[in-house]
Amino acid sequence: MKYALLIYGDENSAAVSPAPDTPEFATMIGGYMAFGEQAGSKILAGEALHDTDVSTTVTVVDGAAVTTDGPFAETKEQLGGFYILECEDLDEAIAWAAKIPTAATGRVEVRPVQSYE
């Protein structure tokens, strides 16, 4: 079964989002590289996202697209990236989520991906 592992953290926290070219950033990236090597072919997709200050929210009002700068909701933690993994069950997906580096400083939501086949 496919699971989305949604990675949330406070993008303004140096612990979650360290500045590039710092030892903390190198450590974080090293953790993600190790996760990718460990998970291997279980990873079907995954991407990091830019911070919410460059996001745009779209809604349709009376048939017209209306845009707003920023995220849909103001929250303490923002979606920073995701993985899609093929796992045997929820327990396996949770085990992989716990290995994502940001799980130690933020949160990783595990959500089954719906199949319409």
Summary of the structure (lengths in Angstrom):
residues: 117
radius of gyration: 16.0
end to end distance: 12.4
largest distance: 50.2
contacts: 285
relative contact order: 0.32
helix: 30%
strand: 35%
